[in-house]
Amino acid sequence: MKTVKNIASKSEDITQWYTDVCLKAELMDYASTKGFIVYRPDGYSLWEEIKNYLDKRFKDLGVRNVYLPSLIPMSLLNKEKDHIKGFAPECAVITRGGNKTLQEEMVVRPTSETLFCDHFKDILHSYNELPILYNQWCSVVRWEKTTRPFLRGSEFLWQEGHTLHKDENEARAFALSILRIYSELGRNLLAIPFVIGEKSASEKFAGAVSTYCIEALMPDGQALQCGTTHYLGTGFSKAYDIKYTNKDNQIEYPHYTSWGVSTRLLGALIMVHGDDNGLVLPPKVAPTQVVIIPVKAESDPNILKTCKELYETLKKDNIRVILDDSNKTPGWKFSQYEMKGVPLRIEIGPKDIFNSSCMASIRYSYEKKILPLENISKTVFDLLSDIQEKMYQKANELLTSKIFECHNREEIDKVLKNHEGFAKIISSEDEAEDEQYMKEKYSATPRVIPFNQIMFQEEDSITGKKGKKVIYYARAY
């Protein structure tokens, strides 16, 4: 079923709805190369807002940005066996350069641990140089069989942090500090709540000792991994001969972390907040926060004049605003900016001029408010802040309503068969037995072992054995 905007209904066909919104909201387009996309200005702007937020937070921790090559020699990649085993099926391999066959195959980076390690071994010498805190903003290539815009692509944008520390405690603490920043990104910028915790042994990053994650839940009950941080121990350091002299003049290997989020966050943003009329954007991340639309401007020159003055006022006060004074009808404009998810639409017509006011339409709730033009910047700023907070609360209520404590197989069956959300179970010492059951019966995987471990029964929800920990299971994108 198509909606009035000629997009699929979100509740009836979220897969088609998602693709329709990505295209019609002009966030992306398909490239000629299969599995690759073009980031259009509004889509790339969303990523820039995420980048700006995180870049500042990282730098506050002392992280510095670098840029490493996009190609990795195969011999370098092969030094860490567990790592290459995890990525080998997705690697894009280059065998020719110009008109010559390469003496050694090159891999287009699927991630950059090996490149950073090769660099770290050359620059680290003494304990005085630790910690080393690096991050790079780049793209990576993973040759996916099935792709979806932003959620899973053969190439995607991301940031990847790589750090070296003197001991395990410092490294783990740093990885967790980054995880908190990721969680706060959801709370403060994207209006998306995350479940945070640790990955199970089977789901952790290739070569990691521990992987921590932020996990979101989509309206169709499927989970979406939105970011990870990894404590890698000294395995990479030993494989790549990264070492330093400690204060006692002895040789040691540094403890390594890596961490990243990607444009997959844009997919989460679209699905969590969007509706049957298109995109719905939280004000703090929206490329355009306010659109001003003149109504019946041809009947009174003061209408356009007032709109322009309002535009200049809001722009001067650092509100991201556009004025659409094109010849298209107001109805067409209303529909277009609804599709694009602009948080606040302001209309000014003859009655508004007479009353020194304007009509404001809130995108996420469809509420309408009459706003006085006096002190309009403060009024709009307060309204945008209120929208941001209420969008988060709405998303948080949805997440909370889709987490189900499952005491037995029957309750798990109800949640996962009906795509209701997270099945919160008690697992035993033998997690593998639970995982096999969940994967075979429901194609569900352990998404996160939450830090907040509150046991709600003593027995494993699946096997009845003695319970050990709480784990969230779900089907996932």
TORKOL-4160 file (C-alpha; in steps of 0.2 Angstrom, whole numbers, padded with zeros to 4 digits, m for minus):
477
<pt num="1" X="0000" Y="0000" Z="0000"/>
<pt num="2" X="0006" Y="0017" Z="m0005"/>
<pt num="3" X="0003" Y="0033" Z="0006"/>
<pt num="4" X="m0002" Y="0050" Z="m0001"/>
<pt num="5" X="0016" Y="0054" Z="m0003"/>
<pt num="6" X="0018" Y="0039" Z="m0014"/>
<pt num="7" X="0029" Y="0030" Z="m0002"/>
<pt num="8" X="0025" Y="0013" Z="0006"/>
<pt num="9" X="0016" Y="0012" Z="0022"/>
<pt num="10" X="0029" Y="0010" Z="0036"/>
<pt num="11" X="0019" Y="m0001" Z="0047"/>
<pt num="12" X="0014" Y="m0013" Z="0032"/>
<pt num="13" X="0031" Y="m0013" Z="0023"/>
<pt num="14" X="0045" Y="m0005" Z="0032"/>
<pt num="15" X="0058" Y="m0012" Z="0020"/>
<pt num="16" X="0051" Y="m0003" Z="0005"/>
<pt num="17" X="0046" Y="0012" Z="0015"/>
<pt num="18" X="0064" Y="0014" Z="0020"/>
<pt num="19" X="0070" Y="0014" Z="0002"/>
<pt num="20" X="0057" Y="0026" Z="m0003"/>
<pt num="21" X="0061" Y="0038" Z="0011"/>
<pt num="22" X="0080" Y="0038" Z="0007"/>
<pt num="23" X="0076" Y="0042" Z="m0011"/>
<pt num="24" X="0062" Y="0054" Z="m0010"/>
<pt num="25" X="0069" Y="0064" Z="0005"/>
<pt num="26" X="0084" Y="0066" Z="m0006"/>
<pt num="27" X="0097" Y="0059" Z="0006"/>
<pt num="28" X="0105" Y="0047" Z="m0007"/>
<pt num="29" X="0105" Y="0040" Z="m0024"/>
<pt num="30" X="0111" Y="0024" Z="m0031"/>
<pt num="31" X="0128" Y="0024" Z="m0040"/>
<pt num="32" X="0132" Y="0015" Z="m0056"/>
<pt num="33" X="0143" Y="0003" Z="m0046"/>
<pt num="34" X="0132" Y="m0010" Z="m0038"/>
<pt num="35" X="0131" Y="m0009" Z="m0019"/>
<pt num="36" X="0138" Y="0009" Z="m0018"/>
<pt num="37" X="0128" Y="0025" Z="m0016"/>
<pt num="38" X="0129" Y="0044" Z="m0018"/>
<pt num="39" X="0127" Y="0054" Z="m0002"/>
<pt num="40" X="0117" Y="0069" Z="m0007"/>
<pt num="41" X="0119" Y="0085" Z="0002"/>
<pt num="42" X="0105" Y="0082" Z="0015"/>
<pt num="43" X="0111" Y="0065" Z="0018"/>
<pt num="44" X="0129" Y="0070" Z="0020"/>
<pt num="45" X="0124" Y="0085" Z="0031"/>
<pt num="46" X="0117" Y="0073" Z="0043"/>
<pt num="47" X="0134" Y="0064" Z="0044"/>
<pt num="48" X="0143" Y="0080" Z="0046"/>
<pt num="49" X="0133" Y="0085" Z="0061"/>
<pt num="50" X="0137" Y="0068" Z="0069"/>
<pt num="51" X="0155" Y="0070" Z="0064"/>
<pt num="52" X="0156" Y="0088" Z="0072"/>
<pt num="53" X="0148" Y="0082" Z="0088"/>
<pt num="54" X="0160" Y="0067" Z="0090"/>
<pt num="55" X="0176" Y="0076" Z="0084"/>
<pt num="56" X="0174" Y="0089" Z="0098"/>
<pt num="57" X="0171" Y="0075" Z="0111"/>
<pt num="58" X="0185" Y="0065" Z="0105"/>
<pt num="59" X="0197" Y="0080" Z="0105"/>
<pt num="60" X="0191" Y="0084" Z="0123"/>
<pt num="61" X="0199" Y="0067" Z="0128"/>
<pt num="62" X="0215" Y="0071" Z="0119"/>
<pt num="63" X="0212" Y="0061" Z="0103"/>
<pt num="64" X="0221" Y="0068" Z="0087"/>
<pt num="65" X="0215" Y="0065" Z="0069"/>
<pt num="66" X="0226" Y="0056" Z="0057"/>
<pt num="67" X="0224" Y="0049" Z="0040"/>
<pt num="68" X="0231" Y="0032" Z="0034"/>
<pt num="69" X="0232" Y="0024" Z="0016"/>
<pt num="70" X="0216" Y="0016" Z="0009"/>
<pt num="71" X="0226" Y="0000" Z="0003"/>
<pt num="72" X="0234" Y="m0013" Z="0014"/>
<pt num="73" X="0247" Y="m0026" Z="0008"/>
<pt num="74" X="0241" Y="m0043" Z="0009"/>
<pt num="75" X="0256" Y="m0049" Z="0019"/>
<pt num="76" X="0252" Y="m0035" Z="0032"/>
<pt num="77" X="0234" Y="m0040" Z="0034"/>
<pt num="78" X="0239" Y="m0058" Z="0036"/>
<pt num="79" X="0250" Y="m0055" Z="0052"/>
<pt num="80" X="0235" Y="m0056" Z="0063"/>
<pt num="81" X="0226" Y="m0072" Z="0059"/>
<pt num="82" X="0210" Y="m0070" Z="0068"/>
<pt num="83" X="0208" Y="m0053" Z="0061"/>
<pt num="84" X="0210" Y="m0058" Z="0043"/>
<pt num="85" X="0199" Y="m0073" Z="0045"/>
<pt num="86" X="0185" Y="m0062" Z="0051"/>
<pt num="87" X="0186" Y="m0050" Z="0036"/>
<pt num="88" X="0192" Y="m0061" Z="0022"/>
<pt num="89" X="0175" Y="m0064" Z="0014"/>
<pt num="90" X="0172" Y="m0046" Z="0013"/>
<pt num="91" X="0188" Y="m0040" Z="0006"/>
<pt num="92" X="0190" Y="m0031" Z="m0010"/>
<pt num="93" X="0207" Y="m0036" Z="m0018"/>
<pt num="94" X="0217" Y="m0026" Z="m0031"/>
<pt num="95" X="0229" Y="m0037" Z="m0042"/>
<pt num="96" X="0233" Y="m0024" Z="m0055"/>
<pt num="97" X="0240" Y="m0006" Z="m0054"/>
<pt num="98" X="0240" Y="0004" Z="m0071"/>
<pt num="99" X="0244" Y="m0009" Z="m0084"/>
<pt num="100" X="0255" Y="m0020" Z="m0073"/>
<pt num="101" X="0251" Y="m0035" Z="m0062"/>
<pt num="102" X="0256" Y="m0031" Z="m0044"/>
<pt num="103" X="0269" Y="m0041" Z="m0035"/>
<pt num="104" X="0258" Y="m0042" Z="m0020"/>
<pt num="105" X="0240" Y="m0041" Z="m0019"/>
<pt num="106" X="0232" Y="m0025" Z="m0010"/>
<pt num="107" X="0216" Y="m0025" Z="0000"/>
<pt num="108" X="0205" Y="m0010" Z="0000"/>
<pt num="109" X="0204" Y="m0006" Z="0019"/>
<pt num="110" X="0189" Y="m0015" Z="0027"/>
<pt num="111" X="0196" Y="m0008" Z="0044"/>
<pt num="112" X="0213" Y="m0001" Z="0048"/>
<pt num="113" X="0220" Y="m0010" Z="0063"/>
<pt num="114" X="0234" Y="m0017" Z="0053"/>
<pt num="115" X="0239" Y="m0001" Z="0045"/>
<pt num="116" X="0239" Y="0008" Z="0062"/>
<pt num="117" X="0249" Y="m0006" Z="0070"/>
<pt num="118" X="0262" Y="m0005" Z="0056"/>
<pt num="119" X="0263" Y="0014" Z="0060"/>
<pt num="120" X="0263" Y="0012" Z="0079"/>
<pt num="121" X="0278" Y="0000" Z="0078"/>
<pt num="122" X="0288" Y="0014" Z="0070"/>
<pt num="123" X="0283" Y="0028" Z="0082"/>
<pt num="124" X="0282" Y="0021" Z="0099"/>
<pt num="125" X="0298" Y="0019" Z="0109"/>
<pt num="126" X="0296" Y="0024" Z="0127"/>
<pt num="127" X="0282" Y="0024" Z="0141"/>
<pt num="128" X="0283" Y="0043" Z="0140"/>
<pt num="129" X="0274" Y="0042" Z="0123"/>
<pt num="130" X="0259" Y="0033" Z="0130"/>
<pt num="131" X="0245" Y="0034" Z="0128"/>
<pt num="132" X="0244" Y="0037" Z="0109"/>
<pt num="133" X="0226" Y="0042" Z="0105"/>
<pt num="134" X="0222" Y="0043" Z="0086"/>
<pt num="135" X="0206" Y="0043" Z="0076"/>
<pt num="136" X="0203" Y="0044" Z="0057"/>
<pt num="137" X="0188" Y="0049" Z="0047"/>
<pt num="138" X="0187" Y="0039" Z="0031"/>
<pt num="139" X="0178" Y="0027" Z="0021"/>
<pt num="140" X="0180" Y="0008" Z="0021"/>
<pt num="141" X="0175" Y="m0006" Z="0008"/>
<pt num="142" X="0167" Y="m0022" Z="0013"/>
<pt num="143" X="0160" Y="m0032" Z="m0002"/>
<pt num="144" X="0143" Y="m0036" Z="0005"/>
<pt num="145" X="0132" Y="m0048" Z="m0004"/>
<pt num="146" X="0116" Y="m0039" Z="0001"/>
<pt num="147" X="0116" Y="m0020" Z="0003"/>
<pt num="148" X="0104" Y="m0007" Z="0009"/>
<pt num="149" X="0107" Y="0012" Z="0009"/>
<pt num="150" X="0116" Y="0018" Z="0025"/>
<pt num="151" X="0113" Y="0001" Z="0034"/>
<pt num="152" X="0124" Y="m0010" Z="0024"/>
<pt num="153" X="0134" Y="m0005" Z="0009"/>
<pt num="154" X="0150" Y="m0010" Z="0000"/>
<pt num="155" X="0157" Y="0007" Z="0005"/>
<pt num="156" X="0152" Y="0017" Z="0020"/>
<pt num="157" X="0159" Y="0032" Z="0029"/>
<pt num="158" X="0164" Y="0030" Z="0047"/>
<pt num="159" X="0177" Y="0035" Z="0060"/>
<pt num="160" X="0189" Y="0023" Z="0068"/>
<pt num="161" X="0199" Y="0027" Z="0083"/>
<pt num="162" X="0215" Y="0017" Z="0088"/>
<pt num="163" X="0224" Y="0019" Z="0104"/>
<pt num="164" X="0239" Y="0012" Z="0114"/>
<pt num="165" X="0240" Y="0011" Z="0133"/>
<pt num="166" X="0252" Y="0006" Z="0146"/>
<pt num="167" X="0240" Y="m0007" Z="0154"/>
<pt num="168" X="0223" Y="m0016" Z="0153"/>
<pt num="169" X="0214" Y="m0005" Z="0165"/>
<pt num="170" X="0218" Y="0011" Z="0156"/>
<pt num="171" X="0214" Y="0003" Z="0139"/>
<pt num="172" X="0197" Y="m0004" Z="0145"/>
<pt num="173" X="0193" Y="0013" Z="0154"/>
<pt num="174" X="0197" Y="0022" Z="0138"/>
<pt num="175" X="0186" Y="0011" Z="0127"/>
<pt num="176" X="0172" Y="0013" Z="0139"/>
<pt num="177" X="0174" Y="0032" Z="0139"/>
<pt num="178" X="0171" Y="0031" Z="0121"/>
<pt num="179" X="0156" Y="0020" Z="0123"/>
<pt num="180" X="0148" Y="0033" Z="0134"/>
<pt num="181" X="0151" Y="0047" Z="0121"/>
<pt num="182" X="0142" Y="0036" Z="0108"/>
<pt num="183" X="0128" Y="0033" Z="0120"/>
<pt num="184" X="0127" Y="0052" Z="0123"/>
<pt num="185" X="0127" Y="0055" Z="0104"/>
<pt num="186" X="0111" Y="0046" Z="0104"/>
<pt num="187" X="0103" Y="0055" Z="0118"/>
<pt num="188" X="0109" Y="0072" Z="0114"/>
<pt num="189" X="0110" Y="0073" Z="0095"/>
<pt num="190" X="0100" Y="0059" Z="0087"/>
<pt num="191" X="0086" Y="0057" Z="0100"/>
<pt num="192" X="0089" Y="0038" Z="0099"/>
<pt num="193" X="0090" Y="0028" Z="0115"/>
<pt num="194" X="0103" Y="0014" Z="0115"/>
<pt num="195" X="0105" Y="m0002" Z="0126"/>
<pt num="196" X="0124" Y="m0002" Z="0130"/>
<pt num="197" X="0134" Y="m0017" Z="0136"/>
<pt num="198" X="0146" Y="m0030" Z="0130"/>
<pt num="199" X="0145" Y="m0042" Z="0115"/>
<pt num="200" X="0145" Y="m0061" Z="0118"/>
<pt num="201" X="0161" Y="m0071" Z="0113"/>
<pt num="202" X="0154" Y="m0076" Z="0097"/>
<pt num="203" X="0149" Y="m0058" Z="0092"/>
<pt num="204" X="0164" Y="m0049" Z="0097"/>
<pt num="205" X="0176" Y="m0040" Z="0084"/>
<pt num="206" X="0188" Y="m0052" Z="0075"/>
<pt num="207" X="0204" Y="m0052" Z="0086"/>
<pt num="208" X="0196" Y="m0043" Z="0101"/>
<pt num="209" X="0197" Y="m0048" Z="0119"/>
<pt num="210" X="0181" Y="m0039" Z="0123"/>
<pt num="211" X="0169" Y="m0029" Z="0112"/>
<pt num="212" X="0157" Y="m0016" Z="0119"/>
<pt num="213" X="0142" Y="m0009" Z="0110"/>
<pt num="214" X="0127" Y="0002" Z="0108"/>
<pt num="215" X="0112" Y="m0007" Z="0101"/>
<pt num="216" X="0096" Y="0001" Z="0095"/>
<pt num="217" X="0079" Y="m0006" Z="0092"/>
<pt num="218" X="0070" Y="m0002" Z="0076"/>
<pt num="219" X="0050" Y="m0001" Z="0075"/>
<pt num="220" X="0049" Y="m0018" Z="0067"/>
<pt num="221" X="0057" Y="m0026" Z="0082"/>
<pt num="222" X="0074" Y="m0029" Z="0074"/>
<pt num="223" X="0090" Y="m0023" Z="0082"/>
<pt num="224" X="0103" Y="m0012" Z="0074"/>
<pt num="225" X="0121" Y="m0012" Z="0080"/>
<pt num="226" X="0125" Y="0007" Z="0080"/>
<pt num="227" X="0143" Y="0007" Z="0087"/>
<pt num="228" X="0157" Y="m0003" Z="0095"/>
<pt num="229" X="0172" Y="m0001" Z="0105"/>
<pt num="230" X="0185" Y="m0015" Z="0107"/>
<pt num="231" X="0198" Y="m0019" Z="0120"/>
<pt num="232" X="0211" Y="m0029" Z="0109"/>
<pt num="233" X="0223" Y="m0033" Z="0123"/>
<pt num="234" X="0241" Y="m0035" Z="0117"/>
<pt num="235" X="0238" Y="m0048" Z="0103"/>
<pt num="236" X="0240" Y="m0035" Z="0089"/>
<pt num="237" X="0255" Y="m0027" Z="0097"/>
<pt num="238" X="0264" Y="m0044" Z="0098"/>
<pt num="239" X="0259" Y="m0049" Z="0080"/>
<pt num="240" X="0265" Y="m0032" Z="0073"/>
<pt num="241" X="0280" Y="m0030" Z="0085"/>
<pt num="242" X="0274" Y="m0014" Z="0094"/>
<pt num="243" X="0284" Y="m0012" Z="0110"/>
<pt num="244" X="0291" Y="0001" Z="0121"/>
<pt num="245" X="0304" Y="0003" Z="0135"/>
<pt num="246" X="0295" Y="0005" Z="0152"/>
<pt num="247" X="0301" Y="0016" Z="0167"/>
<pt num="248" X="0312" Y="0001" Z="0173"/>
<pt num="249" X="0320" Y="0000" Z="0156"/>
<pt num="250" X="0311" Y="m0017" Z="0152"/>
<pt num="251" X="0302" Y="m0021" Z="0135"/>
<pt num="252" X="0283" Y="m0021" Z="0136"/>
<pt num="253" X="0269" Y="m0022" Z="0123"/>
<pt num="254" X="0256" Y="m0009" Z="0124"/>
<pt num="255" X="0237" Y="m0013" Z="0126"/>
<pt num="256" X="0227" Y="m0008" Z="0111"/>
<pt num="257" X="0209" Y="m0001" Z="0108"/>
<pt num="258" X="0199" Y="0002" Z="0093"/>
<pt num="259" X="0182" Y="0010" Z="0091"/>
<pt num="260" X="0170" Y="0017" Z="0078"/>
<pt num="261" X="0153" Y="0022" Z="0072"/>
<pt num="262" X="0147" Y="0024" Z="0054"/>
<pt num="263" X="0134" Y="0030" Z="0043"/>
<pt num="264" X="0123" Y="0016" Z="0049"/>
<pt num="265" X="0118" Y="0029" Z="0062"/>
<pt num="266" X="0108" Y="0038" Z="0048"/>
<pt num="267" X="0099" Y="0022" Z="0045"/>
<pt num="268" X="0094" Y="0021" Z="0063"/>
<pt num="269" X="0089" Y="0039" Z="0062"/>
<pt num="270" X="0077" Y="0037" Z="0047"/>
<pt num="271" X="0069" Y="0021" Z="0054"/>
<pt num="272" X="0067" Y="0026" Z="0072"/>
<pt num="273" X="0059" Y="0043" Z="0069"/>
<pt num="274" X="0051" Y="0042" Z="0052"/>
<pt num="275" X="0032" Y="0040" Z="0048"/>
<pt num="276" X="0021" Y="0038" Z="0033"/>
<pt num="277" X="0024" Y="0055" Z="0027"/>
<pt num="278" X="0043" Y="0053" Z="0026"/>
<pt num="279" X="0058" Y="0058" Z="0036"/>
<pt num="280" X="0056" Y="0065" Z="0054"/>
<pt num="281" X="0072" Y="0074" Z="0060"/>
<pt num="282" X="0077" Y="0079" Z="0078"/>
<pt num="283" X="0082" Y="0098" Z="0077"/>
<pt num="284" X="0100" Y="0096" Z="0083"/>
<pt num="285" X="0105" Y="0085" Z="0068"/>
<pt num="286" X="0093" Y="0092" Z="0055"/>
<pt num="287" X="0101" Y="0101" Z="0040"/>
<pt num="288" X="0087" Y="0113" Z="0040"/>
<pt num="289" X="0079" Y="0116" Z="0057"/>
<pt num="290" X="0066" Y="0129" Z="0051"/>
<pt num="291" X="0058" Y="0132" Z="0034"/>
<pt num="292" X="0048" Y="0148" Z="0031"/>
<pt num="293" X="0034" Y="0148" Z="0018"/>
<pt num="294" X="0025" Y="0163" Z="0012"/>
<pt num="295" X="0006" Y="0161" Z="0009"/>
<pt num="296" X="m0003" Y="0172" Z="m0003"/>
<pt num="297" X="0012" Y="0183" Z="m0005"/>
<pt num="298" X="0005" Y="0190" Z="m0021"/>
<pt num="299" X="m0009" Y="0198" Z="m0012"/>
<pt num="300" X="0002" Y="0209" Z="0000"/>
<pt num="301" X="0021" Y="0214" Z="m0003"/>
<pt num="302" X="0023" Y="0214" Z="0016"/>
<pt num="303" X="0021" Y="0195" Z="0017"/>
<pt num="304" X="0037" Y="0192" Z="0008"/>
<pt num="305" X="0046" Y="0206" Z="0016"/>
<pt num="306" X="0041" Y="0200" Z="0033"/>
<pt num="307" X="0047" Y="0182" Z="0028"/>
<pt num="308" X="0064" Y="0189" Z="0023"/>
<pt num="309" X="0066" Y="0199" Z="0039"/>
<pt num="310" X="0061" Y="0183" Z="0049"/>
<pt num="311" X="0074" Y="0173" Z="0039"/>
<pt num="312" X="0088" Y="0185" Z="0042"/>
<pt num="313" X="0084" Y="0186" Z="0061"/>
<pt num="314" X="0084" Y="0167" Z="0063"/>
<pt num="315" X="0099" Y="0165" Z="0053"/>
<pt num="316" X="0109" Y="0178" Z="0063"/>
<pt num="317" X="0104" Y="0169" Z="0079"/>
<pt num="318" X="0112" Y="0153" Z="0072"/>
<pt num="319" X="0096" Y="0143" Z="0068"/>
<pt num="320" X="0098" Y="0133" Z="0052"/>
<pt num="321" X="0084" Y="0141" Z="0042"/>
<pt num="322" X="0078" Y="0142" Z="0023"/>
<pt num="323" X="0065" Y="0153" Z="0015"/>
<pt num="324" X="0056" Y="0145" Z="0001"/>
<pt num="325" X="0049" Y="0160" Z="m0010"/>
<pt num="326" X="0048" Y="0149" Z="m0026"/>
<pt num="327" X="0033" Y="0149" Z="m0037"/>
<pt num="328" X="0028" Y="0132" Z="m0031"/>
<pt num="329" X="0011" Y="0131" Z="m0022"/>
<pt num="330" X="0011" Y="0132" Z="m0003"/>
<pt num="331" X="0003" Y="0114" Z="m0003"/>
<pt num="332" X="0018" Y="0107" Z="m0013"/>
<pt num="333" X="0030" Y="0115" Z="m0001"/>
<pt num="334" X="0021" Y="0108" Z="0014"/>
<pt num="335" X="0022" Y="0091" Z="0007"/>
<pt num="336" X="0040" Y="0093" Z="0001"/>
<pt num="337" X="0047" Y="0098" Z="0018"/>
<pt num="338" X="0036" Y="0085" Z="0027"/>
<pt num="339" X="0045" Y="0072" Z="0017"/>
<pt num="340" X="0062" Y="0080" Z="0021"/>
<pt num="341" X="0058" Y="0079" Z="0039"/>
<pt num="342" X="0061" Y="0098" Z="0043"/>
<pt num="343" X="0057" Y="0099" Z="0062"/>
<pt num="344" X="0048" Y="0116" Z="0061"/>
<pt num="345" X="0038" Y="0124" Z="0047"/>
<pt num="346" X="0033" Y="0143" Z="0048"/>
<pt num="347" X="0019" Y="0150" Z="0038"/>
<pt num="348" X="0016" Y="0169" Z="0036"/>
<pt num="349" X="0000" Y="0175" Z="0027"/>
<pt num="350" X="m0011" Y="0190" Z="0027"/>
<pt num="351" X="m0019" Y="0186" Z="0044"/>
<pt num="352" X="m0002" Y="0184" Z="0052"/>
<pt num="353" X="0004" Y="0200" Z="0045"/>
<pt num="354" X="m0011" Y="0209" Z="0053"/>
<pt num="355" X="m0008" Y="0200" Z="0070"/>
<pt num="356" X="0011" Y="0201" Z="0070"/>
<pt num="357" X="0012" Y="0183" Z="0072"/>
<pt num="358" X="0016" Y="0167" Z="0062"/>
<pt num="359" X="0009" Y="0149" Z="0061"/>
<pt num="360" X="0021" Y="0135" Z="0066"/>
<pt num="361" X="0019" Y="0117" Z="0062"/>
<pt num="362" X="0029" Y="0104" Z="0071"/>
<pt num="363" X="0034" Y="0090" Z="0060"/>
<pt num="364" X="0035" Y="0075" Z="0073"/>
<pt num="365" X="0018" Y="0078" Z="0081"/>
<pt num="366" X="0009" Y="0088" Z="0068"/>
<pt num="367" X="0004" Y="0101" Z="0081"/>
<pt num="368" X="0001" Y="0119" Z="0076"/>
<pt num="369" X="0006" Y="0134" Z="0086"/>
<pt num="370" X="0003" Y="0153" Z="0084"/>
<pt num="371" X="0020" Y="0162" Z="0088"/>
<pt num="372" X="0022" Y="0180" Z="0091"/>
<pt num="373" X="0035" Y="0188" Z="0079"/>
<pt num="374" X="0042" Y="0198" Z="0094"/>
<pt num="375" X="0057" Y="0188" Z="0102"/>
<pt num="376" X="0055" Y="0175" Z="0088"/>
<pt num="377" X="0072" Y="0168" Z="0089"/>
<pt num="378" X="0071" Y="0163" Z="0108"/>
<pt num="379" X="0053" Y="0156" Z="0105"/>
<pt num="380" X="0059" Y="0146" Z="0090"/>
<pt num="381" X="0075" Y="0140" Z="0100"/>
<pt num="382" X="0064" Y="0135" Z="0115"/>
<pt num="383" X="0052" Y="0126" Z="0103"/>
<pt num="384" X="0066" Y="0116" Z="0094"/>
<pt num="385" X="0073" Y="0111" Z="0111"/>
<pt num="386" X="0056" Y="0105" Z="0117"/>
<pt num="387" X="0054" Y="0095" Z="0100"/>
<pt num="388" X="0072" Y="0087" Z="0103"/>
<pt num="389" X="0067" Y="0081" Z="0120"/>
<pt num="390" X="0050" Y="0075" Z="0116"/>
<pt num="391" X="0057" Y="0065" Z="0101"/>
<pt num="392" X="0069" Y="0056" Z="0113"/>
<pt num="393" X="0056" Y="0052" Z="0126"/>
<pt num="394" X="0045" Y="0045" Z="0112"/>
<pt num="395" X="0059" Y="0034" Z="0105"/>
<pt num="396" X="0063" Y="0029" Z="0123"/>
<pt num="397" X="0046" Y="0024" Z="0127"/>
<pt num="398" X="0045" Y="0013" Z="0111"/>
<pt num="399" X="0062" Y="0005" Z="0116"/>
<pt num="400" X="0056" Y="0001" Z="0134"/>
<pt num="401" X="0040" Y="m0006" Z="0128"/>
<pt num="402" X="0049" Y="m0018" Z="0116"/>
<pt num="403" X="0060" Y="m0026" Z="0129"/>
<pt num="404" X="0052" Y="m0042" Z="0136"/>
<pt num="405" X="0058" Y="m0053" Z="0151"/>
<pt num="406" X="0057" Y="m0071" Z="0145"/>
<pt num="407" X="0056" Y="m0084" Z="0158"/>
<pt num="408" X="0055" Y="m0099" Z="0147"/>
<pt num="409" X="0054" Y="m0105" Z="0129"/>
<pt num="410" X="0036" Y="m0101" Z="0126"/>
<pt num="411" X="0039" Y="m0083" Z="0131"/>
<pt num="412" X="0054" Y="m0082" Z="0119"/>
<pt num="413" X="0044" Y="m0089" Z="0105"/>
<pt num="414" X="0030" Y="m0076" Z="0107"/>
<pt num="415" X="0043" Y="m0061" Z="0106"/>
<pt num="416" X="0054" Y="m0068" Z="0092"/>
<pt num="417" X="0041" Y="m0076" Z="0081"/>
<pt num="418" X="0030" Y="m0060" Z="0081"/>
<pt num="419" X="0045" Y="m0048" Z="0079"/>
<pt num="420" X="0041" Y="m0039" Z="0095"/>
<pt num="421" X="0058" Y="m0033" Z="0100"/>
<pt num="422" X="0072" Y="m0039" Z="0112"/>
<pt num="423" X="0070" Y="m0055" Z="0121"/>
<pt num="424" X="0078" Y="m0052" Z="0138"/>
<pt num="425" X="0084" Y="m0069" Z="0144"/>
<pt num="426" X="0094" Y="m0077" Z="0158"/>
<pt num="427" X="0108" Y="m0087" Z="0151"/>
<pt num="428" X="0119" Y="m0101" Z="0159"/>
<pt num="429" X="0138" Y="m0104" Z="0159"/>
<pt num="430" X="0136" Y="m0112" Z="0142"/>
<pt num="431" X="0131" Y="m0098" Z="0131"/>
<pt num="432" X="0134" Y="m0107" Z="0116"/>
<pt num="433" X="0120" Y="m0119" Z="0118"/>
<pt num="434" X="0108" Y="m0105" Z="0120"/>
<pt num="435" X="0115" Y="m0096" Z="0105"/>
<pt num="436" X="0113" Y="m0111" Z="0094"/>
<pt num="437" X="0095" Y="m0113" Z="0099"/>
<pt num="438" X="0091" Y="m0095" Z="0096"/>
<pt num="439" X="0100" Y="m0095" Z="0079"/>
<pt num="440" X="0092" Y="m0111" Z="0072"/>
<pt num="441" X="0074" Y="m0108" Z="0078"/>
<pt num="442" X="0073" Y="m0089" Z="0076"/>
<pt num="443" X="0088" Y="m0082" Z="0066"/>
<pt num="444" X="0091" Y="m0072" Z="0082"/>
<pt num="445" X="0108" Y="m0067" Z="0089"/>
<pt num="446" X="0114" Y="m0061" Z="0106"/>
<pt num="447" X="0114" Y="m0042" Z="0103"/>
<pt num="448" X="0121" Y="m0036" Z="0120"/>
<pt num="449" X="0125" Y="m0041" Z="0138"/>
<pt num="450" X="0119" Y="m0026" Z="0147"/>
<pt num="451" X="0130" Y="m0018" Z="0160"/>
<pt num="452" X="0115" Y="m0017" Z="0171"/>
<pt num="453" X="0114" Y="m0035" Z="0176"/>
<pt num="454" X="0098" Y="m0038" Z="0186"/>
<pt num="455" X="0094" Y="m0056" Z="0186"/>
<pt num="456" X="0075" Y="m0059" Z="0186"/>
<pt num="457" X="0076" Y="m0078" Z="0189"/>
<pt num="458" X="0088" Y="m0091" Z="0194"/>
<pt num="459" X="0086" Y="m0103" Z="0179"/>
<pt num="460" X="0092" Y="m0101" Z="0161"/>
<pt num="461" X="0077" Y="m0096" Z="0151"/>
<pt num="462" X="0081" Y="m0109" Z="0137"/>
<pt num="463" X="0089" Y="m0124" Z="0146"/>
<pt num="464" X="0084" Y="m0123" Z="0164"/>
<pt num="465" X="0102" Y="m0124" Z="0170"/>
<pt num="466" X="0108" Y="m0112" Z="0183"/>
<pt num="467" X="0108" Y="m0095" Z="0176"/>
<pt num="468" X="0123" Y="m0084" Z="0175"/>
<pt num="469" X="0119" Y="m0067" Z="0166"/>
<pt num="470" X="0106" Y="m0057" Z="0157"/>
<pt num="471" X="0107" Y="m0056" Z="0138"/>
<pt num="472" X="0096" Y="m0047" Z="0125"/>
<pt num="473" X="0092" Y="m0057" Z="0109"/>
<pt num="474" X="0084" Y="m0051" Z="0093"/>
<pt num="475" X="0084" Y="m0053" Z="0075"/>
<pt num="476" X="0096" Y="m0039" Z="0068"/>
<pt num="477" X="0099" Y="m0029" Z="0052"/>
